[in-house]
Amino acid sequence: MVRLAEPKDLPFLKHAWQVCFEDPASFIDWNFTQNFSYSDTIVAEVDGVPASNMQLMPHKIRLRHMEYDINYVSGVATLPEFRRRGLVREMFGFAFDQMKQRRQPISLLVPFDYGFYEKFGYRQCYEKTYRYAQTVSRRGAVTAKQLGPQLISRLDRIYAREMKNRTGYVLRTPETWRRILEDLLVLSKGFIRFHQTGDQEDGYAMITTASGGFELHEVCGVCEIEHESKVQPFAMARIVDPLRVLKDMTVDFKGELRLRITDENISENNMDILIKDGTVMPCEGYDSEVNIKYLAQLVFGCAPDFTCTGLFSPQKTYLNMIF
């Protein structure tokens, strides 16, 4: 049985997180008080016993020229004695129905295993730059003592300016910023360094101590801290409602394309459509075929546009510090 969580599930949810992840007790307590909702949590039972769960965290992203309510799947945790029973597959089936009901056409997640989540229609659409420094001066740094609306406003001005040439990024609300900063400044005892040119703040770096130095978790705008960087695969995306997303993308499209979409997990997404001069409608037959995973990469602009129509132009995606 798969269902939404209830208050009686809280001990199980915290225990499953503790068993499956390496987070300290302080983070687990914070997560289930400040970053949690029963209505956004799915539980799978075996013979009436809670065995597995996942969280569907609501966010809003800007993708190309559109804004979308999406969910970020996190905390997928199955107790060891209940693994290899297909519980995660059952939960994703339930989750996709929830996403459609909530008009969330896109889902994101950061995987522990890319191949595992590809089974459910997800595909890598983001990269992340990991940055490390040997030394960082704390002079003038912002700490937990300054956490509040003024700090959030300073950060958001820089973030919004830097995101103008990006896509796929989270539109951060004051609540989003609060969660990010509580985790960084309070739980992780980190700090923030701002960069200033003249009288204008034009960059920031969010920093915590790491083994042998410091990790720069997010660098936005100008940063003069000497550091090493490494780009690695990051988040995956899943198109839950391809018809809606393609209708939004093709408003200004001039041309014609007959496309077959295949989806192994959501049967109603298997369709032949005609994209013509800003409209999308069912049709018979097709010129090109694409599975739902590759469609995600096309929509996010990180795969070659095999249609040669210019519809799926390259994009520069950004995602970081998401809860």
VEXTOR-422903 format. One record per residue (C-alpha): residue in one letter; z, x, y. Coordinates in steps of 0.1 Angstrom, whole numbers, plus 5000, padded with zeros to 4 digits. Example, Ala and Ser with C-alpha at 12.3 -4.5 7.8 and 13.67 -1.06 7.14 Angstrom:
A507851234955
S507151374989
This chain:
M500050005000
V499150135035
R500749985066
L501950065101
A505350235103
E508550045109
P511950165123
K513250185087
D510750465080
L512150715106
P514250915081
F511150945058
L508851045087
K511151325099
H511751445063
A508051455056
W507351655087
Q510151895079
V508751945043
C505051985053
F505252175086
E507052485098
D508352345131
P511952395141
A514452105140
S514452095178
F510652015179
I510951755152
D513651575170
W511651585203
N508451475186
F510051165171
T511751065204
Q509351165231
N505951185213
F505950895188
S505250525184
Y505650315152
S502550125161
D500550445162
T501950575128
I500550495094
V502550505062
A501250505026
E503650384998
V503650444961
D505550174941
G507250074973
V508350424982
P507050595014
A504950885003
S502550995031
N501950935068
M499751015097
Q500050965135
L497250825157
M497950955192
P496050765219
H494250965245
K491350925269
I488451185270
R485451235292
L482351295270
R479051355288
H479051085315
M481450835298
E485150795294
Y486450685260
D489750575246
I490150785215
N492850875190
Y494051215180
V495051225143
S498151445138
G501051495115
V499151415082
A501951475057
T502351385020
L505451465001
P504651724973
E505451484944
F502851234957
R499851464964
R496451434947
R496651054945
G494150974971
L496750864996
V495151035026
R491850875018
E493550535018
M495250605051
F491950705067
G490350385055
F493250195072
A493050415103
F489350365108
D489949985108
Q492750035134
M490450245156
K487749985156
Q490249705164
R491549915193
R488049995205
Q488450375200
P484950485190
I485850855185
S488651035167
L489751395170
L491951625149
V492951995145
P492652065108
F494552285084
D491352285062
Y487952195077
G486452105043
F489351865035
Y488651655066
E484851665064
K485351435034
F486351165059
G483451215083
Y484951485107
R483051795118
Q484052085139
C482952025176
Y485252255195
E486152625197
K489252765213
T489953105230
Y493153255218
R494553505243
Y497353765238
A498854015263
Q501154315257
T503054265290
V503253985315
S505353995346
R507753705350
R507953755388
G507253425405
A506853255372
V507552875369
T510152785343
A511752465330
K513852445361
Q510752345381
L509552075356
G508751765376
P506051565394
Q505251845419
L504552095392
I502351845373
S500351775405
R499752155410
L498552195375
D496351885374
R494551985406
I493352305390
Y492652145356
A490551865371
R488552115391
E487852345361
M486852055339
K483951935361
N481452145341
R483052065307
T482851775283
G485051635255
Y488151715275
V491351505277
L491951315309
R495551415313
T497951165327
P501451245341
E502851145307
T500351385289
W501451665312
R505051585307
R504751625269
I502751955273
L505352095297
E508351995277
D506952165246
L505952475265
L508852515290
V511852355273
L511252375235
S509352705235
K511152855265
G507752955280
F506652995316
I503652945339
R501953195361
F499853065390
H496953265406
Q496453225443
T493553325465
G494453305501
D496452995505
Q494852815476
E496052805440
D492952855419
G494252925384
Y497252915360
A498253055326
M500752885303
I502653155284
T505153205256
T506553515240
A504853615207
S505253885182
G504854215201
G503954045233
F502853715249
E500453435240
L498553275268
H498252915255
E496052785282
V494252975310
C492552755335
G490752895365
V491353245378
C493553475357
E494253845364
I496653905335
E495254175313
H494854035278
E492754035246
S490953725236
K489453585204
V487253275200
Q487853065168
P486852725154
F489152455167
A489152075167
M486951835147
A485451505159
R484551185141
I482250905154
V483950585144
D481550345163
P478150515165
L476350215179
R478650195209
V478450575216
L474650585213
K474250285235
D476250465262
M474350795257
T470850635260
V471250435292
D468950665310
F466850775280
K463050745283
G461350755250
E461450615215
L463350725184
R463950555151
L467150695136
R468850635102
I472650695103
T474550745070
D478350725066
E480150765033
N483450625046
I482550335069
S479950115053
E478949915084
N477950245100
N475050285076
M472050155097
D468550205110
I468250185147
L465550195174
I466450385205
K463950295232
D463950325270
G467750275273
T468250025246
V469550045210
M468749785184
P468449745146
C465049825131
E463249865099
G462350215088
Y463150545105
D461750875117
S464851095114
E468051065093
V471451195103
N474851175086
I477851075106
K479251435106
Y476151585121
L475951305146
A479351405160
Q478051755167
L474951615183
V476951375205
F479351655215
G476351885223
C477252165198
A474352135174
P470552175179
D468751855189
F466551815159
T464951505174
C463251715201
T463751425225
G466351585249
L468751305240
F471351535226
S471451815252
P473852115247
Q477252065262
K480352295268
T483352125252
Y486952185259
L490152085242
N493552245243
M497352165244
I496951815229
F499751615214
